[in-house]
């Protein structure tokens, strides 16, 4: 039997055999998990967001319970997932070039140009993304670089919660990622396979079995 570690989750004393994630520790406690576990069919990835204070540290950090290891004397508080109250509705098919994407950023996310550069979004991000830079790059029109920054975003909405300008950075990043994917060439392996089909090197039936 491994080491038993003790921590507090939402005010409850929890004991779990190490190693274990915070989410596994919460499960081991026997409490019914009816929220904050998006990967278990109760929502979306990023729903297991929580605040964590480690033993001997004063600073509180955001984390995802599924990927953060439980530690002795750790204090954890889950944050209820929320859906922003003003969803952005846009048609990706209507964005046919980068000029139109730039217009879409101005139209659907006008607050992005007024970023205060307070770094609240960066501190709130449990994935450690450079959210503020992603917003700035989107406004500047460097969409490929912005999309790369938001590639690991799990849509936990914590940056949106932290933003005093209500920019909704993760939703801006999602629109940019969607548009870049729609505007760029198909993946190289798909293009290669299509070329093979055209040259009768591989038939569609063989493609299905590959």
C-alpha positions in Angstrom: 0.0 0.0 0.0 1.3 3.4 -0.9 1.6 6.5 1.2 -1.6 8.0 2.5 -1.8 11.7 2.1 -4.3 14.0 3.8 -5.7 17.2 2.2 -8.8 19.3 2.3 -11.3 19.5 -0.6 -14.2 22.0 -0.3 -13.8 22.0 3.4 -13.7 18.2 3.8 -10.8 16.3 5.1 -9.8 13.7 2.5 -7.3 10.8 2.7 -6.1 9.2 -0.5 -3.4 6.8 -1.5 -0.6 8.5 -3.4 -0.1 9.1 -6.2 -3.4 10.5 -7.1 -4.8 13.5 -8.9 -7.1 16.0 -7.1 -10.0 14.6 -9.0 -9.1 11.0 -7.9 -8.8 12.2 -4.3 -12.3 13.7 -4.5 -13.6 10.4 -5.9 -11.9 8.5 -3.2 -13.7 10.6 -0.6 -16.9 8.9 -1.6 -18.8 12.2 -2.3 -21.1 12.2 -5.2 -19.6 14.2 -8.0 -22.5 15.9 -9.8 -20.5 18.8 -11.3 -16.9 19.9 -12.1 -16.0 16.7 -14.0 -16.5 17.5 -17.6 -14.5 14.5 -18.8 -17.0 12.1 -17.0 -20.0 13.1 -19.1 -21.2 16.1 -16.9 -20.0 19.0 -19.1 -17.0 20.0 -21.0 -13.3 19.7 -20.6 -12.1 22.5 -18.3 -15.0 22.0 -15.8 -12.8 20.6 -13.1 -11.1 23.9 -12.4 -10.2 24.6 -8.8 -8.2 26.9 -6.6 -5.2 25.3 -4.9 -3.1 26.3 -2.0 -0.1 24.1 -1.3 1.4 23.5 2.1 3.7 26.3 3.2 2.6 28.7 0.4 0.4 31.7 0.8 -0.4 32.1 -2.9 -3.5 30.5 -4.4 -3.3 29.2 -7.9 -5.8 27.9 -10.4 -5.5 24.3 -11.5 -7.4 21.5 -13.3 -8.2 18.8 -10.8 -7.8 16.0 -13.4 -4.1 16.8 -14.1 -2.9 18.2 -10.8 -1.4 15.8 -8.3 -2.9 15.8 -4.8 -0.3 16.7 -2.2 -0.2 16.5 1.6 -1.9 19.4 3.4 -3.1 20.8 0.1 -6.2 22.9 0.3 -8.6 22.7 -2.7 -11.7 24.5 -3.6 -13.6 23.6 -6.8 -15.0 26.5 -8.8 -18.4 26.1 -10.3 -18.4 26.1 -14.1 -20.4 28.8 -15.7 -21.6 29.7 -19.2 -21.0 33.3 -20.3 -24.2 35.3 -20.4 -23.7 36.8 -23.9 -22.7 34.1 -26.4 -21.0 35.2 -29.6 -22.8 34.0 -32.7 -20.9 34.0 -35.9 -20.7 32.0 -39.2 -17.2 30.7 -39.8 -18.2 29.9 -43.4 -18.8 33.6 -44.0 -15.1 34.3 -43.1 -13.4 33.7 -46.4 -10.0 35.4 -45.9 -7.9 37.1 -43.2 -9.3 40.5 -43.9 -12.8 39.2 -43.1 -11.4 37.5 -40.0 -9.9 40.9 -38.9 -13.4 42.4 -39.4 -14.9 39.6 -37.4 -12.6 40.2 -34.4 -13.6 43.9 -34.5 -17.3 43.1 -34.8 -17.7 40.2 -32.3 -15.0 41.1 -29.9 -14.7 44.9 -29.9 -13.6 44.8 -26.3 -10.4 43.1 -27.3 -8.9 46.4 -28.5 -9.3 47.8 -25.0 -7.3 45.2 -23.1 -5.8 46.8 -20.0 -2.8 44.5 -20.0 -3.5 43.7 -16.3 -2.4 40.1 -16.9 -5.4 38.8 -14.9 -6.2 36.3 -17.7 -2.6 35.0 -17.6 -2.7 34.4 -13.9 -6.2 32.8 -14.1 -5.3 30.3 -16.8 -4.7 26.8 -15.3 -2.8 25.8 -18.4 -0.3 28.6 -18.1 -1.1 30.1 -21.5 0.0 33.6 -22.6 -3.7 34.6 -22.9 -3.0 38.4 -22.9 -0.5 37.9 -25.8 -3.1 35.8 -27.7 -5.6 38.6 -27.4 -3.0 41.2 -28.6 -2.0 39.1 -31.5 -5.7 38.6 -32.6 -6.2 42.4 -32.5 -3.0 43.0 -34.5 -4.0 40.5 -37.1 -1.3 37.9 -36.4 -3.9 35.1 -36.4 -1.7 32.1 -36.9 0.4 33.0 -33.8 -2.8 33.8 -31.8 -4.3 30.4 -32.8 -1.1 28.6 -31.7 -1.3 30.3 -28.2 -4.9 29.1 -27.7 -4.3 25.6 -29.1 -4.1 24.1 -25.6 -7.1 26.1 -24.3 -9.7 23.8 -22.6 -12.4 26.5 -22.5 -12.6 26.7 -18.7 -13.7 30.3 -18.9 -11.5 31.5 -16.1 -9.8 34.1 -18.2 -13.2 35.4 -19.1 -14.1 35.5 -15.4 -10.9 37.4 -14.6 -11.2 40.0 -17.4 -12.3 43.5 -16.3 -13.1 44.5 -19.9 -15.2 41.4 -20.5 -13.2 40.4 -23.5 -13.9 36.7 -23.3 -10.3 35.8 -24.4 -10.9 32.0 -24.7 -13.9 32.6 -27.0 -11.9 35.0 -29.1 -9.2 32.4 -29.3 -11.7 29.7 -30.3 -13.1 31.8 -33.2 -9.6 32.5 -34.4 -8.6 28.8 -34.3 -11.8 27.8 -36.1 -11.3 30.4 -38.8 -7.6 29.5 -39.3 -8.5 25.8 -39.6 -11.2 26.6 -42.2 -8.9 28.9 -44.2 -5.8 26.9 -44.4 -5.0 23.9 -46.6 -6.0 20.4 -45.7 -3.6 18.3 -43.6 -0.6 17.1 -45.7 -1.5 13.4 -45.1 -5.0 13.9 -46.4 -3.7 15.7 -49.5 -1.2 12.8 -50.1 -4.0 10.3 -49.8 -6.3 12.2 -52.2 -3.4 12.4 -54.7 -2.9 8.6 -54.4 -6.6 8.1 -55.1 -6.5 10.4 -58.2 -3.5 8.4 -59.5 -5.2 5.1 -58.8 -2.4 4.2 -56.4 -5.0 3.6 -53.8 -8.8 3.2 -54.2 -11.4 4.7 -51.9 -12.2 1.2 -50.7 -8.6 0.7 -49.7 -8.7 4.1 -48.0 -11.6 3.0 -45.8 -9.6 -0.1 -44.7 -6.4 1.8 -44.1 
